[in-house]
Amino acid sequence: MKKNRITAGLTAFLLSASCMAAMPVNADETKETNTSEIIYGDLNSDGNADVTDLSILSLYLIGDTELKGDNALEAADIQYDGTVNLSDLAAFRQYLSKKTDVIGKKKDTQNPETDNTGAEVKGYITTEFGAGTPEELAVWTGKVAGTSTRFVSSMEEYNEKIGSEDFAAQLKRTTGFEIGEEFFENHRLAVMTDNSMTGNGVIFELTSVKTDENGDVHLYYNKSVPEFQTELGCIAHHVVVLPDNPHTQNEAYSHFTQVKNITNRCKIFNSTGVIYKGKGMYPEISGMITSMEQFDKEITAKGIDPAETVSLLGISDEFFEDNFLLFQTKYEGDLRPKNRVLSVSIDSDNNIEMNVSRIEKPKGSVSGGEAETLWFHAVAVPKVLVEPENVKSFKSTVTENESNVAYLVRGIGVDSSASAVRTDNDFRMPYSRIFDSSAQLGTGMADAIKYGCIKDEAEAEEMFKAHELLVIRVPAEMSNISYKILDLRLMNNGILKVLYCKIEDTDKPAETDNKEWLLTAWIPKEELMYSADHITVMLYCNDYDTPVR
């Protein structure tokens, strides 16, 4: 059987988890630490969370067993983040080896309950300081696991709790503030440190900072956890610079709303092919649609006819049996701006947020001018992710011209088609370029035809009418290694980031190969927003085919 390296690594990880020495946990202690109803980690309902349960969780994650019992699935959610995955297995191992002391739903002893009311703190600046080892965490928080928040209000506290030249340099670089006695006369730092053993891929977004009636400061974060994580832990220090320093004796607390990014599990279509039959200005509206009757009432009856969207997504009574629809319209009086659904997320209370990002094409790089148009953004959300009746709220936000926003050229093989073929050419220099015509492709046309990217010149001419061609040459290296393009992202500054990977076939002999691979992708011109001359291609190689989120 063929296995790539990531599969072998996953199997080894799961097997190592199931071979640990038994370390039973007292059921009463577990109940007291977590809740009286659920004993987290107890998957066989014997009152203990031990290595037997760890083995059950290992087998469940590779699909060799099912979790039995009414509460088994919740008991397996070791990280208490709404999913059961490798991060739960890693956290369970840490717990059984005594490296952490709490699993599952934790009583929040550090952060009191709050109703998110209070006075907004104005003028704060947030930054993030790298990662470190578990040993380094003791310097910051005095404990080895979990999440902790504390104030740093003086140079003495800074030297005692942080004392990092790297942090001081990064703070100055990212915020402009320089650590010193003068800084702490008018400012203080609220430091939230996360060492949850699921650090890789976890994203914290600070949404607000408030003070309560006692003068304590509360930091509110959206915490987004990816579906795939490893057991590798890291330490992330999220630092908030607060103006003034009147309450040196008060406390800082952090509160987290669990958020899942479901963008890649939805079908998304952005279209300007919208006919407006109403009167006056194009309506800018958004909402959640769960039936054709509602679609006709909230879309059709208002004079909006998104025929292209309806056709592509197959919006009908049958569509709403398995999906519901999120939508937003956006008026533009110019052809230059492009609008795209950037992300769709859902939090632990089933509040859904759709973010639409607007980028204006650089003047001079592409043609464009005044022309009224209506964007219709549609997202088909499978009901397997959440039933519409369980959705608490929906909102759509627009991000305007943020320089760090990336656009994903979605669905390679749908919106874009990619290929990767080993050629007969000896490897030359690495090469990447975007072509917008067969004439520009020139002598490279022969390779494109020979290796299957373009079947003939007539087909090339037809494709170039609506697409541009990305061509990448990479070394073959070994005879048992192949390549594929994983992801294309266009940044606002005109940089096209291309993520490709090597795939190692362990059943084939690893012999030296001096040939080249030709990687190509047809990309719709409307997605690129820039002309080929204004795009810089940057290549990133993921050494082996691992899940990309």
Secondary structure as GFF3:
##gff-version 3
##sequence-region A 1 549
A	DSSP	alpha_helix	5	18	.	.	.	ID=ss1
A	DSSP	alpha_helix	27	33	.	.	.	ID=ss2
A	DSSP	alpha_helix	51	61	.	.	.	ID=ss3
A	DSSP	alpha_helix	72	75	.	.	.	ID=ss4
A	DSSP	alpha_helix	86	96	.	.	.	ID=ss5
A	DSSP	beta_strand	119	120	.	.	.	ID=ss6
A	DSSP	beta_strand	125	129	.	.	.	ID=ss7
A	DSSP	alpha_helix	134	141	.	.	.	ID=ss8
A	DSSP	beta_strand	146	152	.	.	.	ID=ss9
A	DSSP	alpha_helix	155	161	.	.	.	ID=ss10
A	DSSP	alpha_helix	165	175	.	.	.	ID=ss11
A	DSSP	alpha_helix	183	186	.	.	.	ID=ss12
A	DSSP	beta_strand	187	195	.	.	.	ID=ss13
A	DSSP	beta_strand	203	211	.	.	.	ID=ss14
A	DSSP	beta_strand	217	224	.	.	.	ID=ss15
A	DSSP	beta_strand	236	243	.	.	.	ID=ss16
A	DSSP	beta_strand	252	261	.	.	.	ID=ss17
A	DSSP	three_ten_helix	263	265	.	.	.	ID=ss18
A	DSSP	beta_strand	267	271	.	.	.	ID=ss19
A	DSSP	beta_strand	275	276	.	.	.	ID=ss20
A	DSSP	beta_strand	286	289	.	.	.	ID=ss21
A	DSSP	alpha_helix	292	298	.	.	.	ID=ss22
A	DSSP	three_ten_helix	300	302	.	.	.	ID=ss23
A	DSSP	beta_strand	304	305	.	.	.	ID=ss24
A	DSSP	alpha_helix	307	313	.	.	.	ID=ss25
A	DSSP	alpha_helix	319	322	.	.	.	ID=ss26
A	DSSP	beta_strand	323	334	.	.	.	ID=ss27
A	DSSP	beta_strand	337	347	.	.	.	ID=ss28
A	DSSP	beta_strand	351	360	.	.	.	ID=ss29
A	DSSP	beta_strand	370	382	.	.	.	ID=ss30
A	DSSP	three_ten_helix	388	390	.	.	.	ID=ss31
A	DSSP	beta_strand	393	400	.	.	.	ID=ss32
A	DSSP	beta_strand	406	408	.	.	.	ID=ss33
A	DSSP	beta_strand	417	426	.	.	.	ID=ss34
A	DSSP	beta_strand	431	435	.	.	.	ID=ss35
A	DSSP	alpha_helix	438	441	.	.	.	ID=ss36
A	DSSP	three_ten_helix	442	444	.	.	.	ID=ss37
A	DSSP	alpha_helix	445	450	.	.	.	ID=ss38
A	DSSP	alpha_helix	457	464	.	.	.	ID=ss39
A	DSSP	beta_strand	467	478	.	.	.	ID=ss40
A	DSSP	beta_strand	481	491	.	.	.	ID=ss41
A	DSSP	beta_strand	495	504	.	.	.	ID=ss42
A	DSSP	beta_strand	512	524	.	.	.	ID=ss43
A	DSSP	alpha_helix	525	528	.	.	.	ID=ss44
A	DSSP	three_ten_helix	532	534	.	.	.	ID=ss45
A	DSSP	beta_strand	536	542	.	.	.	ID=ss46
###
